[in-house]
């Protein structure tokens, strides 16, 4: 009776475990593919972290640098939370830390891999010191403020801010229908308003860079606008800044075209695609501040068929841009999805990546290329490697984390997918793992004989 009760409890545990999240690690967070750092006298500012977080199923983390094992427990590099997290902290970064890093999260079911993270040393100089520049302009006129950024690697991005002279802690981003920052960092006033020239208002040009991690360098301007008589308020429309007539963008990236026109009344910009339709489902709202209230056309997740001629129109002014799309690998729909299937069934993982030239697809299992594993006729690659089909799924052989990599000379995309092969109902196989380790996690990996055979194993096992 006691053995029957024990068997019943074990089967209950197994069925409960099958419904839980037991399985190989699943990555939850990782750093970007490119991580910048700089060397500073302040050690606290110098510290940087490469993130690698997986779920609670993870037993072990380890890292490679440039394809070789990377030692973590040193004076310069430490685990952020050893045993709980795969993230590592560079306490004292130096030049020799540049390189490609990859994190591995592993347990007895399989191994999940992060993207390769390229750790790069950068820099950003300061603006030259100077007094606040004061400009005098007329209400209704167009105005352009130039900003020459300091030297830096990578090239810094320019943003513009408001600051109050009454309270220097009050800093705001500029979001106005008549003020726009172009892609070269110049600030354009389509039509200066009287309120733009308040005596206590300062415009600051700021340079940001990934190496500063949230900080920025800045330089200030201020100006006064003079009110004009009513008869002088109308100004003809004119081009202040437009995108080049030829633009090349990578597939999967963001396309941003600009047409900044000056004039009073403020001209409304209309966008169209001459040789097709605008991709409305991936278009930023043209009435939002992100699209500069219609002066910028922003297309997310660019597709190859977004190539073509785009046109902007403001009253009688027209500008056209021919967009070419470089097809670095991109996901046509989504990365491969996790699958959970019973034994003896057929499973498929899809690595549906597009690109020009056509990407080469490679598959790995737990970080090892499939062609390096023992040959298995149950595994078949279809559609030029875009689909991995496995017949007669076997829990012991096929459960794991599979990696898909699609690459061409322009880049790559990479993803993990967990294949969970469930034991057939009524065919639960126990092995010595069951008796040597009380962890539920160790019960599941080996399952294949019938309950009757399991009972005889229980009777014959001296440990019960």
C-alpha positions as CSV (number, residue, x, y, z in Angstrom):
1,X,0.0,0.0,0.0
2,X,2.8,2.3,0.9
3,X,4.5,1.8,-2.5
4,X,1.2,2.5,-4.3
5,X,0.9,5.7,-2.4
6,X,4.5,6.7,-3.2
7,X,3.9,5.9,-6.9
8,X,0.7,8.0,-6.9
9,X,2.5,10.9,-5.4
10,X,5.4,10.7,-7.9
11,X,3.0,10.6,-10.9
12,X,1.1,13.6,-9.5
13,X,4.4,15.5,-9.2
14,X,5.4,14.6,-12.7
15,X,2.0,15.7,-14.2
16,X,2.2,19.0,-12.2
17,X,5.7,19.6,-13.4
18,X,4.7,19.1,-17.0
19,X,2.1,21.9,-16.6
20,X,4.7,24.2,-15.0
21,X,7.5,26.1,-16.7
22,X,10.0,23.3,-16.2
23,X,12.4,23.2,-19.2
24,X,15.6,24.8,-20.5
25,X,16.4,28.4,-19.7
26,X,14.6,31.2,-21.5
27,X,16.4,34.5,-21.9
28,X,14.5,37.4,-20.5
29,X,16.9,40.3,-20.9
30,X,20.2,40.9,-22.7
31,X,22.3,43.9,-23.7
32,X,22.2,45.5,-27.1
33,X,24.4,44.0,-29.9
34,X,26.7,47.1,-29.6
35,X,27.7,48.5,-26.2
36,X,29.9,51.6,-25.8
37,X,32.0,52.6,-22.9
38,X,34.6,55.3,-22.2
39,X,37.4,55.8,-19.8
40,X,36.9,58.4,-17.1
41,X,38.7,59.4,-13.9
42,X,35.5,58.7,-11.9
43,X,35.4,54.9,-11.3
44,X,31.7,54.9,-10.6
45,X,30.9,56.5,-14.0
46,X,33.3,54.0,-15.6
47,X,31.5,50.9,-14.4
48,X,29.4,49.1,-17.0
49,X,27.2,46.1,-17.1
50,X,26.6,43.5,-19.8
51,X,23.1,42.2,-19.1
52,X,22.1,38.5,-19.3
53,X,19.0,37.5,-17.4
54,X,17.2,34.2,-17.8
55,X,14.2,32.5,-16.0
56,X,14.3,30.5,-12.8
57,X,15.1,27.3,-14.7
58,X,18.7,28.4,-15.2
59,X,21.3,26.3,-13.3
60,X,24.5,27.9,-14.7
61,X,25.7,31.0,-16.6
62,X,29.0,31.3,-18.5
63,X,30.5,33.7,-21.0
64,X,32.7,33.6,-24.1
65,X,34.8,36.5,-25.3
66,X,35.9,36.4,-29.0
67,X,34.9,32.7,-28.9
68,X,37.0,31.8,-25.9
69,X,36.0,31.1,-22.3
70,X,35.9,34.4,-20.3
71,X,36.9,34.4,-16.7
72,X,34.5,36.4,-14.6
73,X,35.8,36.4,-11.0
74,X,38.7,38.8,-11.5
75,X,39.6,42.2,-10.0
76,X,38.1,44.0,-13.0
77,X,35.0,41.9,-13.9
78,X,32.5,40.4,-11.4
79,X,29.1,38.7,-11.4
80,X,26.4,41.2,-10.6
81,X,24.5,38.6,-8.6
82,X,26.4,35.4,-8.6
83,X,24.2,32.3,-8.8
84,X,21.1,34.5,-9.5
85,X,22.0,36.4,-12.7
86,X,24.2,36.1,-15.7
87,X,24.9,39.8,-15.9
88,X,28.5,40.8,-15.4
89,X,30.0,44.2,-14.2
90,X,33.2,45.7,-15.5
91,X,34.4,47.5,-12.3
92,X,37.4,49.0,-14.0
93,X,37.0,48.9,-17.8
94,X,40.1,49.3,-19.9
95,X,41.1,49.1,-23.5
96,X,41.7,45.4,-23.4
97,X,38.1,44.7,-22.6
98,X,37.0,45.5,-26.2
99,X,35.6,42.5,-28.0
100,X,32.6,40.3,-28.7
101,X,30.9,38.7,-25.7
102,X,28.2,36.1,-25.6
103,X,26.3,34.7,-22.6
104,X,25.1,31.1,-22.2
105,X,22.3,30.1,-19.8
106,X,22.2,26.4,-19.2
107,X,20.6,23.5,-17.3
108,X,20.1,19.8,-17.9
109,X,17.4,20.5,-20.5
110,X,19.5,22.7,-22.7
111,X,21.3,26.0,-23.3
112,X,20.0,29.4,-24.4
113,X,22.4,31.9,-26.1
114,X,22.4,35.6,-26.1
115,X,23.3,37.8,-29.1
116,X,26.9,38.6,-29.5
117,X,27.6,41.9,-27.7
118,X,30.3,44.0,-29.3
119,X,31.9,46.0,-26.4
120,X,33.6,49.1,-27.9
121,X,35.6,52.0,-26.5
122,X,34.3,55.4,-27.5
123,X,34.7,59.1,-26.6
124,X,33.0,62.5,-26.7
125,X,34.7,65.8,-26.4
126,X,33.2,69.0,-24.9
127,X,31.8,72.0,-26.7
128,X,34.2,74.9,-26.7
129,X,33.4,77.3,-23.8
130,X,31.6,80.4,-24.8
131,X,29.0,82.9,-23.6
132,X,25.3,82.6,-24.5
133,X,24.7,83.8,-28.0
134,X,22.0,86.4,-28.4
135,X,20.1,86.7,-31.7
136,X,17.5,89.3,-32.7
137,X,14.8,88.2,-35.2
138,X,11.5,89.5,-36.4
139,X,8.2,87.8,-35.6
140,X,6.9,85.7,-38.5
141,X,10.3,85.2,-40.2
142,X,11.9,81.8,-40.6
143,X,15.0,81.0,-38.5
144,X,17.6,78.3,-38.5
145,X,20.1,77.7,-35.6
146,X,23.2,75.6,-36.5
147,X,25.0,73.4,-34.0
148,X,28.4,72.0,-34.6
149,X,28.8,69.0,-32.4
150,X,32.0,68.1,-30.6
151,X,34.1,65.3,-32.0
152,X,33.2,61.8,-30.8
153,X,33.2,58.1,-31.5
154,X,30.6,57.1,-32.4
155,X,29.3,60.4,-34.0
156,X,27.1,62.1,-31.4
157,X,23.4,62.8,-31.8
158,X,22.1,66.4,-31.5
159,X,19.1,67.3,-29.5
160,X,17.7,70.7,-28.5
161,X,16.3,71.8,-25.2
162,X,14.6,74.7,-23.5
163,X,16.2,76.1,-20.2
164,X,14.9,78.8,-17.9
165,X,17.3,81.5,-16.8
166,X,15.1,82.0,-13.7
167,X,15.6,78.3,-12.7
168,X,18.5,76.5,-14.3
169,X,17.1,73.1,-13.1
170,X,14.0,73.5,-15.4
171,X,15.0,71.9,-18.7
172,X,12.4,70.7,-21.3
173,X,12.5,69.1,-24.7
174,X,11.2,71.2,-27.6
175,X,7.8,70.0,-28.9
176,X,6.2,72.7,-31.0
177,X,4.3,72.6,-34.3
178,X,6.5,75.4,-35.7
179,X,9.9,74.2,-34.4
180,X,11.8,71.2,-35.9
181,X,15.2,69.6,-35.5
182,X,16.5,68.2,-38.8
183,X,18.6,65.0,-39.1
184,X,21.8,67.1,-39.1
185,X,21.0,68.7,-35.8
186,X,19.9,72.1,-37.0
187,X,16.9,73.8,-35.2
188,X,14.4,75.3,-37.6
189,X,11.6,77.9,-36.8
190,X,9.1,77.7,-39.6
191,X,7.7,81.0,-38.4
192,X,9.1,82.8,-35.3
193,X,6.4,83.6,-32.7
194,X,6.6,86.4,-30.1
195,X,6.7,83.8,-27.3
196,X,9.8,82.2,-28.7
197,X,11.9,85.1,-27.7
198,X,11.2,85.4,-24.0
199,X,14.0,87.2,-22.1
200,X,14.3,84.3,-19.6
201,X,14.2,81.5,-22.3
202,X,17.4,79.8,-23.4
203,X,17.8,77.3,-26.3
204,X,20.5,74.7,-25.7
205,X,22.1,72.5,-28.3
206,X,23.1,69.2,-26.6
207,X,25.2,66.3,-27.9
208,X,24.4,62.8,-26.7
209,X,26.3,59.6,-27.2
210,X,26.0,56.0,-26.1
211,X,29.4,56.4,-24.3
212,X,27.9,58.9,-21.9
213,X,25.0,56.6,-20.9
214,X,22.3,59.3,-20.4
215,X,24.5,62.4,-19.9
216,X,25.1,65.1,-22.6
217,X,27.3,68.1,-23.5
218,X,25.5,71.4,-24.3
219,X,25.9,74.9,-25.5
220,X,23.3,77.8,-25.3
221,X,21.5,80.3,-27.5
222,X,18.9,82.9,-26.7
223,X,17.1,85.4,-28.9
224,X,14.5,88.2,-28.9
225,X,11.7,88.5,-31.4
226,X,10.4,91.9,-32.4
227,X,6.6,92.3,-33.0
228,X,5.7,93.5,-36.5
229,X,2.8,95.4,-37.8
230,X,-0.3,93.4,-39.0
231,X,0.5,94.0,-42.7
232,X,3.9,92.3,-42.3
233,X,2.7,89.1,-40.7
234,X,2.4,87.0,-43.9
235,X,5.5,85.3,-45.3
236,X,5.8,83.2,-48.4
237,X,6.4,79.4,-48.0
238,X,10.1,78.3,-48.5
239,X,12.2,75.2,-48.0
240,X,14.3,75.2,-44.8
241,X,15.5,71.6,-44.9
242,X,14.6,68.5,-46.9
243,X,15.9,65.0,-47.0
244,X,18.4,64.2,-49.8
245,X,16.9,63.2,-53.1
246,X,18.5,59.7,-52.7
247,X,18.2,57.8,-49.4
248,X,19.5,54.3,-48.6
249,X,18.1,52.4,-45.6
250,X,18.6,48.9,-44.3
251,X,15.6,46.6,-44.1
252,X,14.3,46.2,-40.6
253,X,15.5,49.7,-39.6
254,X,13.6,53.0,-39.4
255,X,13.1,55.3,-42.4
256,X,12.8,59.0,-41.6
257,X,12.2,61.5,-44.3
258,X,11.9,65.2,-43.6
259,X,10.4,68.2,-45.4
260,X,10.7,71.4,-43.2
261,X,9.1,74.4,-44.8
262,X,9.0,77.9,-43.5
263,X,6.3,80.5,-44.0
264,X,3.3,82.2,-42.4
265,X,0.7,81.0,-42.1
266,X,2.4,77.7,-41.2
267,X,2.3,75.4,-44.2
268,X,0.7,71.9,-43.8
269,X,2.8,69.1,-45.3
270,X,1.2,66.2,-47.2
271,X,3.1,62.9,-47.9
272,X,2.5,60.3,-50.6
273,X,4.3,57.5,-52.3
274,X,4.5,58.1,-56.1
275,X,4.8,54.5,-57.1
276,X,2.6,52.8,-54.5
277,X,0.8,53.2,-51.1
278,X,2.3,54.4,-47.9
279,X,2.8,51.5,-45.4
280,X,0.1,52.8,-43.0
281,X,0.4,50.0,-40.5
282,X,4.1,50.8,-39.9
283,X,3.8,54.6,-40.2
284,X,4.2,56.9,-37.2
285,X,1.1,59.1,-36.6
286,X,1.7,62.2,-38.8
287,X,-0.1,64.4,-36.2
288,X,2.3,63.4,-33.3
289,X,5.3,65.2,-32.0
290,X,7.4,62.2,-32.9
291,X,6.7,62.9,-36.6
292,X,7.3,66.6,-36.0
293,X,3.6,67.2,-36.6
294,X,3.8,66.0,-40.2
295,X,7.1,67.4,-41.2
296,X,8.7,64.0,-40.8
297,X,7.6,60.7,-42.4
298,X,8.7,57.8,-40.2
299,X,8.3,54.2,-41.3
300,X,9.2,51.5,-38.7
301,X,10.6,48.0,-39.6
302,X,11.4,48.9,-43.2
303,X,10.5,46.2,-45.8
304,X,12.2,45.8,-49.2
305,X,9.0,46.8,-50.9
306,X,9.1,50.2,-49.1
307,X,11.7,51.2,-51.7
308,X,10.4,53.8,-54.2
309,X,9.8,57.5,-54.7
310,X,8.2,59.5,-51.9
311,X,6.8,63.0,-52.2
312,X,6.1,65.8,-49.8
313,X,4.0,68.8,-50.7
314,X,3.5,72.1,-48.9
315,X,1.3,74.5,-50.9
316,X,3.1,75.0,-54.2
317,X,6.4,73.5,-53.0
318,X,7.1,69.8,-53.8
319,X,10.1,67.6,-52.9
320,X,10.7,64.0,-53.9
321,X,13.0,61.4,-52.4
322,X,14.0,58.1,-54.0
323,X,14.4,55.4,-51.3
324,X,16.5,52.3,-51.8
325,X,16.4,49.5,-49.3
326,X,19.5,47.4,-48.4
327,X,18.1,44.1,-47.3
328,X,20.2,43.1,-44.3
329,X,18.5,40.1,-42.7
330,X,15.2,40.9,-41.1
331,X,12.3,38.9,-39.7
332,X,9.5,38.6,-42.3
333,X,7.0,38.1,-39.5
334,X,8.4,37.0,-36.1
335,X,11.4,35.1,-34.8
336,X,11.0,31.3,-34.2
337,X,8.4,30.5,-31.6
338,X,8.7,28.0,-28.7
339,X,6.8,24.8,-29.4
340,X,5.5,22.0,-27.0
341,X,4.5,18.7,-28.7
342,X,4.0,15.1,-27.6
343,X,6.5,12.4,-28.3
344,X,6.3,10.6,-31.7
345,X,4.7,13.7,-33.3
346,X,6.4,16.0,-35.9
347,X,7.6,19.5,-35.0
348,X,8.7,22.4,-37.1
349,X,10.6,25.6,-36.3
350,X,10.5,28.4,-38.8
351,X,13.3,30.8,-39.3
352,X,11.5,33.1,-41.7
353,X,14.1,35.8,-42.4
354,X,14.4,37.8,-45.6
355,X,17.2,39.8,-47.1
356,X,19.1,40.7,-50.3
357,X,21.3,38.8,-50.9
358,X,19.3,35.9,-49.6
359,X,20.4,35.1,-46.0
360,X,22.2,31.9,-45.2
361,X,20.3,30.1,-42.4
362,X,22.2,28.0,-39.8
363,X,20.6,26.1,-36.9
364,X,22.1,25.1,-33.6
365,X,20.9,23.1,-30.6
366,X,22.1,24.2,-27.1
367,X,24.8,26.3,-28.8
368,X,26.1,23.5,-31.0
369,X,25.6,23.6,-34.8
370,X,23.3,20.8,-36.0
371,X,25.9,19.6,-38.5
372,X,28.3,19.0,-35.6
373,X,25.9,16.7,-33.8
374,X,25.5,13.1,-34.6
375,X,23.7,12.6,-37.9
376,X,19.9,12.0,-37.4
377,X,17.7,11.3,-40.3
378,X,14.6,12.5,-38.4
379,X,15.9,16.1,-38.8
380,X,15.2,17.7,-42.2
381,X,15.8,21.2,-43.4
382,X,13.2,22.6,-45.8
383,X,12.8,25.8,-47.9
384,X,16.6,26.4,-48.1
385,X,17.0,25.9,-44.4
386,X,14.2,28.3,-43.3
387,X,12.2,25.4,-41.8
388,X,13.7,22.8,-39.4
389,X,11.4,19.7,-39.3
390,X,11.9,16.9,-36.7
391,X,9.9,13.7,-37.1
392,X,9.1,11.2,-34.4
393,X,10.0,13.6,-31.6
394,X,11.9,12.0,-28.7
395,X,12.0,13.7,-25.3
396,X,15.6,12.7,-24.5
397,X,17.0,13.6,-27.9
398,X,15.0,16.6,-29.1
399,X,14.1,18.7,-26.0
400,X,16.3,21.7,-25.9
401,X,16.9,25.3,-27.0
402,X,17.4,25.7,-30.7
403,X,19.2,28.7,-32.2
404,X,18.4,30.2,-35.6
405,X,20.9,32.5,-37.3
406,X,20.2,34.2,-40.6
407,X,23.1,36.2,-42.1
408,X,24.4,37.9,-45.2
409,X,27.2,40.3,-45.9
410,X,25.1,43.2,-44.4
411,X,24.4,41.6,-41.0
412,X,22.4,39.0,-39.2
413,X,19.4,38.2,-37.0
414,X,19.5,35.6,-34.2
415,X,16.9,34.0,-32.0
416,X,16.4,31.2,-29.5
417,X,13.4,28.8,-29.5
418,X,12.6,26.1,-26.9
419,X,11.3,22.8,-28.1
420,X,9.6,20.9,-25.3
421,X,8.8,17.3,-26.1
422,X,6.1,16.0,-23.7
423,X,6.0,12.3,-22.7
424,X,3.0,10.4,-24.0
425,X,0.1,10.3,-21.6
426,X,0.2,7.1,-19.7
427,X,3.8,6.3,-20.7
428,X,5.9,7.8,-18.0
429,X,9.5,6.5,-17.8
430,X,11.5,6.6,-14.6
431,X,15.2,6.3,-14.4
432,X,17.8,6.4,-11.7
433,X,17.6,10.2,-11.8
434,X,14.2,9.8,-10.0
435,X,15.8,8.0,-7.1
436,X,19.0,10.0,-6.8
437,X,17.6,13.5,-6.9
438,X,14.4,14.6,-5.3
439,X,14.2,17.7,-7.5
440,X,11.2,17.7,-9.7
441,X,13.4,19.1,-12.4
442,X,15.4,15.9,-12.5
443,X,12.4,13.7,-12.8
444,X,11.2,14.9,-16.1
445,X,14.0,14.5,-18.6
446,X,13.8,10.7,-18.9
447,X,10.3,9.3,-19.5
448,X,9.4,6.3,-21.5
449,X,8.2,3.1,-20.0
450,X,4.7,2.2,-19.0
451,X,3.3,2.6,-15.5
452,X,3.4,-1.2,-15.0
453,X,7.1,-1.2,-15.8
454,X,7.6,1.7,-13.5
455,X,5.9,-0.3,-10.7
456,X,8.3,-3.2,-11.1
457,X,11.2,-0.7,-11.0
458,X,9.9,0.6,-7.7
459,X,9.7,-2.9,-6.2
460,X,13.2,-3.8,-7.3
461,X,14.9,-0.6,-6.3
462,X,16.6,-1.0,-2.9
463,X,16.4,2.8,-2.2
464,X,12.6,2.8,-1.6
